């Protein structure tokens, strides 16, 4: 639970602002500003490659970290000061939290937010009571969406925190856990649809195993495939047109998760006939945990037309867990925006800040500093990526490197006109391959550095 108001005073959303230090929307003041509550690079209305920054970046705030994060870690208790949150599981507190959240979204100037069902409403003594709690809070969310114009990027269900999911949800050895998870996702889909969500994410927080000695991996994967098929069927039944996403992650909390990386997710979806129904929601920190770079995961997704949305964060290579830090690395944001521009945009997905302020950054105003920095980092990445594309930097490099495939024997191979016999005849006549050209990696890296300055 969040640390309550240290004065013990009751916070009333009708009488107080959650963020009184910020009056009005965070402005764009340009690169020279010294104002920490202003954007240096994110100018929402600036047009790049025919679209505004707002439309390119489609920023979203993650409700779970920003308004449910407490600063607690395995070695210490909560640190966050959240005056609007009395630390209880009451419906009144949940509604206050929603109003504080939308004040933040509105002042920050983001068009979207994202949430888990259990982020926004407390769990009751039964599924029926839990659903009633969610309905009550969702009405406040609906009111706030209409008041502010902030929209739901995507919703999802938390199928990993409650003890009932200790063995997993759709992959649990307990069939009742599967059934409960199905009922929970059904409700979450209905709520997402009601709120006009543009997508829905499946993240298998415990869909995996800790030891194979007590695990029927084939059966669990079959169950997960069946679960996702049921979700697709219900989506169609209720007329929800939002995009479905799967979010890869290799480990944490399980030792091995079935959605371990982009390639594993795509192979799974293809095997179970679901490739046309899902795209990927990629995250930098998860890519690092999988032993990949975010650029690698993006390239895999792009290669199979599966890039859907992005959880915008970063990890710490000195630490071995999911640190969910705000992205400030311009190389990273440039790589991401190069991929987004190549795709032609993220819509209906977006850049969702699945990131949390550090445990030591415990004051409410730190939420603004963190998000402003992340938004500026992506705005810089967008501008740099657009400059690279304008100069056709990578197109020329790649075209020159693969020139041998554009004519002669290369064209024959790609067009299916070659086989082992014809290739043997070709090489016997030629004797050896044409000389390889240098990859010029260092020169290319120097060129990239010229743009990122």
Order of alpha helices (4+ residues) and beta strands (2+ residues): beta-beta-beta-beta-alpha-beta-alpha-alpha-beta-alpha-alpha-beta-alpha-beta-beta-alpha-beta-beta-alpha-beta-alpha-alpha-beta-alpha-beta-alpha-alpha-alpha-alpha-alpha
